[in-house]
Amino acid sequence: MDLASIGGLALAIIGILAGMMIEGGSIGQITQPTAAMIVIGGTAGAVMLQFPLKTFIAAIKSAIGVFLHKGADGEATVNQLVEFANKARKNGIVSLDADLASVKDPFLKQALMLAVDGTEPGEVRKIMQLEMDNKAEWEEKIPAVFEAAGGFSPTVGIIGAVLGLIQVMQHLDDINEVGKGIATAFVATIYGVAVANLLCLPAAGKLKIRHREEQMVKEMMLEGVTSILEGMNPRMLETKLRTFLMESKGKHTEAAA
């Protein structure tokens, strides 16, 4: 579980509800299923209109990854590549063919297969870089879905509020009901703003970070395989690959900027 995502969302909700209750409000005042239906349904419909259905479904599935995520073990990957480098240095690159079955990551496995088949380092880099670029282009669409939803939901919330006010205006003969109706109508605006700023936009930001971390690991894998092909000393290779881990942990933020 991603404790930062779960804890952050819980803290935001608790803080908002506690502040409202301190001011004399109650949870029942903002519990309006119709308002939620308008905001969620309208936002989802607008997003589906903007993006292909395949992208929309992929974004919905990836939402789970905001709260439940198991990233690649960079340290284990470095150790595995160094082990491959030692074996290739002793027995030749072809000897790694026996280890392909033990490689779980598809990207690393494909790069090693190209290397074992005798592909030149430059060609391996071009082929795998092309795959990385294509996948990165696809992955960029997923956060864009949540960013779009974050832009649409406040406006849809306003639509819900206006619809509520229309219903209120039809009962102006009872001033007490008018006051309650206006308060209820604005709940849709709260839902729209909350969905955007507590869910959609933060989820988009978290997914961008996750995708960058995954891309960093793939870059490290590619650099490791091509360096093995070029005959780099295993110790030098380990030092080189660990720079990727340092950057992913934020130790080289200033250098990267």
C-alpha positions in Angstrom: 0.0 0.0 0.0 1.1 3.6 -0.7 0.8 5.1 2.8 1.3 8.6 1.4 -1.7 8.3 -0.9 -4.0 6.7 1.6 -2.9 8.9 4.5 -3.0 12.1 2.4 -6.6 11.4 1.2 -7.7 10.4 4.7 -6.1 13.5 6.2 -7.8 15.8 3.6 -11.2 14.3 4.2 -10.9 14.3 7.9 -9.6 17.9 8.0 -12.5 19.2 5.8 -15.2 17.3 7.7 -13.8 18.2 11.1 -13.6 21.9 10.2 -17.2 21.8 8.9 -18.5 20.1 12.1 -16.6 22.6 14.3 -18.5 25.4 12.6 -21.8 23.6 13.4 -22.3 21.6 10.3 -23.0 17.9 9.9 -22.1 15.2 7.5 -25.7 14.8 6.5 -25.8 18.3 5.0 -23.3 17.2 2.3 -24.6 13.7 1.8 -26.5 14.2 -1.5 -26.6 11.1 -3.8 -28.1 13.1 -6.6 -25.4 15.7 -6.5 -22.8 12.9 -6.6 -24.5 11.3 -9.5 -24.5 14.5 -11.5 -20.8 15.2 -10.8 -19.5 11.7 -11.3 -21.7 10.9 -14.3 -21.2 14.2 -16.0 -17.4 14.2 -15.4 -17.1 10.6 -16.7 -19.1 11.3 -19.7 -17.0 14.4 -20.6 -13.8 12.4 -20.2 -15.1 9.6 -22.4 -16.0 12.1 -25.0 -12.4 13.5 -25.0 -10.5 10.2 -24.8 -10.8 6.8 -26.6 -12.6 4.1 -24.6 -9.4 2.0 -24.4 -7.6 4.9 -22.7 -10.4 5.7 -20.4 -10.7 2.0 -19.2 -6.9 1.9 -18.7 -7.0 5.0 -16.6 -9.8 3.6 -14.4 -7.7 0.4 -13.8 -4.6 2.4 -13.1 -6.4 4.3 -10.4 -5.9 1.4 -8.1 -2.1 1.8 -8.5 -2.3 5.2 -6.8 -3.1 3.5 -3.5 -1.6 0.0 -4.2 1.8 0.0 -5.9 4.8 -2.3 -6.0 7.6 -0.7 -7.8 10.5 -2.4 -9.5 13.4 -3.4 -7.1 16.2 -1.3 -8.6 18.8 -2.7 -6.2 17.9 -6.3 -7.3 18.1 -5.3 -10.9 21.5 -3.8 -10.5 22.8 -7.0 -8.8 21.2 -9.1 -11.5 22.9 -7.1 -14.3 26.3 -7.2 -12.5 25.9 -11.0 -12.2 25.2 -11.2 -16.0 28.2 -9.0 -16.7 30.5 -11.3 -14.7 29.1 -14.4 -16.5 29.4 -12.8 -19.9 33.0 -11.7 -19.2 33.9 -15.3 -18.3 31.9 -17.3 -20.7 30.8 -14.9 -23.4 27.5 -13.1 -24.0 25.9 -16.3 -25.5 26.1 -18.0 -22.1 23.3 -15.6 -20.9 20.9 -17.6 -23.0 20.5 -20.1 -20.2 19.4 -17.2 -17.8 16.7 -15.8 -20.0 14.0 -18.0 -18.4 14.8 -16.5 -15.0 14.3 -12.9 -16.1 10.8 -11.8 -15.2 10.9 -8.2 -16.5 9.7 -8.3 -20.2 11.8 -5.3 -21.2 15.0 -6.7 -19.7 14.3 -10.1 -21.2 13.8 -8.7 -24.7 17.0 -6.6 -24.5 19.0 -9.7 -23.3 17.5 -11.8 -26.1 18.7 -9.2 -28.7 22.2 -9.2 -27.1 22.4 -13.0 -27.0 21.4 -13.1 -30.7 24.4 -11.0 -31.6 22.8 -7.7 -32.1 25.2 -4.7 -32.1 25.0 -2.5 -29.0 23.9 0.5 -31.0 21.1 -1.5 -32.6 20.0 -2.9 -29.3 19.8 0.7 -27.9 17.8 1.9 -30.9 15.3 -0.9 -30.8 14.7 -0.8 -27.1 14.7 3.0 -27.0 11.9 3.0 -29.6 9.9 0.6 -27.4 10.5 2.9 -24.4 9.4 5.9 -26.3 6.2 4.2 -27.6 5.3 3.0 -24.1 6.0 6.4 -22.6 3.7 8.0 -25.1 0.9 5.7 -24.1 1.6 6.1 -20.4 1.4 9.9 -20.7 -2.2 9.5 -21.7 -3.2 8.0 -18.4 -2.5 11.0 -16.2 -4.0 13.2 -18.8 -7.3 11.5 -18.3 -7.3 12.4 -14.6 -6.1 15.9 -15.4 -9.1 16.3 -17.8 -11.4 15.0 -15.1 -10.0 17.5 -12.7 -10.8 20.2 -15.1 -14.3 19.1 -15.9 -15.7 18.2 -12.5 -15.8 21.7 -10.9 -17.8 22.9 -14.0 -20.1 19.9 -13.8 -20.6 20.7 -10.1 -21.7 24.2 -11.1 -24.2 22.7 -13.5 -25.5 20.5 -10.7 -25.9 23.6 -8.5 -27.7 25.5 -11.2 -30.1 22.6 -11.7 -30.8 22.5 -8.0 -31.5 26.3 -7.9 -33.9 25.8 -10.8 -35.9 23.3 -8.6 -35.7 25.7 -5.7 -37.1 28.6 -7.7 -40.2 26.6 -8.4 -41.1 26.6 -4.7 -40.6 30.3 -3.7 -43.9 30.2 -1.8 -42.2 28.5 1.1 -39.2 30.6 2.3 -38.0 28.0 4.7 -37.8 25.4 2.0 -36.0 27.9 -0.3 -33.2 28.3 2.2 -32.8 24.5 2.6 -33.0 24.0 -1.1 -30.3 26.6 -1.9 -27.9 24.9 0.6 -28.6 21.5 -0.9 -28.1 22.8 -4.4 -24.5 24.0 -3.7 -23.5 20.6 -2.5 -22.9 19.6 -6.1 -20.3 22.4 -6.4 -18.6 21.0 -3.3 -18.5 17.6 -4.9 -17.1 18.9 -8.1 -14.3 20.8 -6.5 -13.5 17.9 -4.1 -13.4 15.3 -6.9 -11.0 17.6 -8.8 -8.6 18.6 -6.0 -8.7 15.7 -3.6 -8.8 12.8 -6.2 -8.2 13.5 -9.9 -5.4 16.1 -9.9 -3.4 14.4 -7.1 -3.8 11.0 -8.8 -2.5 12.5 -12.1 0.5 13.8 -10.3 1.2 10.5 -8.5 0.9 8.5 -11.7 3.3 10.8 -13.5 5.9 10.2 -10.8 5.3 6.4 -11.0 5.7 6.3 -14.7 8.9 8.3 -14.5 10.3 5.8 -11.9 9.4 2.9 -14.2 11.1 4.6 -17.1 14.2 5.2 -15.1 14.5 1.5 -14.2 14.1 0.6 -17.9 16.8 3.1 -18.9 19.0 1.5 -16.3 18.3 -1.9 -17.8 19.1 -0.8 -21.3 22.3 0.9 -20.2 23.3 -2.3 -18.4 22.7 -4.6 -21.3 24.5 -2.4 -23.8 27.4 -2.0 -21.4 27.7 -5.8 -21.1 27.7 -6.1 -24.8 30.5 -3.5 -25.0 32.5 -5.5 -22.5 32.5 -3.0 -19.6 34.2 -4.1 -16.4 31.5 -5.4 -14.0 32.7 -3.1 -11.2 32.5 -0.1 -13.5 29.1 -1.3 -14.6 27.8 -1.5 -11.0 29.0 2.1 -10.3 27.4 3.3 -13.5 24.1 1.7 -12.8 23.9 2.9 -9.2 23.8 6.5 -10.5 20.3 5.7 -11.8 19.2 4.5 -8.3 20.7 7.7 -6.8 18.8 9.9 -9.2 15.5 8.0 -8.7 15.9 8.6 -4.9 16.3 12.3 -5.5 20.0 12.6 -4.6 20.9 14.1 -7.9 17.9 16.5 -8.2 20.1 19.6 -8.6 22.4 17.9 -11.1 19.4 16.7 -13.2 18.0 20.3 -13.2 
